[in-house]
């Protein structure tokens, strides 16, 4: 649970942080998110987004749960806020960043999650980040209903398409499909504490 940066302008910390906290009495609630910064669409002012991101990241730190972080054209401010709060138990969801912009985060323990964007013809930057990213720091996702991978691009994305993403990324990493999926599944299960 969390407030997406598009809606940050509507966030009231006095009311919404206690409300979000209540969800964590349920063991099915595994992370704070999707939280973060989006400077592409700018549906909320930068300073508002930063304050809302900071407060929710502090909630994740307080509760000792992971954060799922959205970053669009905002990696410099994401890094600054993570350093300020000193919390790196997170996954950078739908990662589309250059490796040199995220390597320091990965070294701090941040995970990177990749989508069907990695399969788009003009996604060389993302593919290079995938090549550089240690396998144990990777996750995959579809970001349904958006970003359907080829050959479904332009159609509604769905969770079943995660296999296409897995096959492509395994090939890109030069790994057997089962080795890649077993590792990524294990990483995901540990990160979200899905095994008891």
Secondary structure as UniProt FT lines:
FT   HELIX           5..10
FT   HELIX           13..22
FT   HELIX           23..25
FT   TURN            27..28
FT   STRAND          31..38
FT   TURN            39..41
FT   HELIX           46..63
FT   STRAND          66..72
FT   HELIX           75..85
FT   STRAND          90..92
FT   TURN            93..94
FT   HELIX           99..107
FT   TURN            108..109
FT   STRAND          111..114
FT   HELIX           116..119
FT   TURN            121..122
FT   HELIX           124..132
FT   HELIX           135..137
FT   STRAND          138..140
FT   TURN            144..145
FT   TURN            150..151
FT   TURN            153..154
FT   HELIX           159..161
FT   HELIX           162..173
FT   HELIX           177..191
FT   TURN            192..193
//
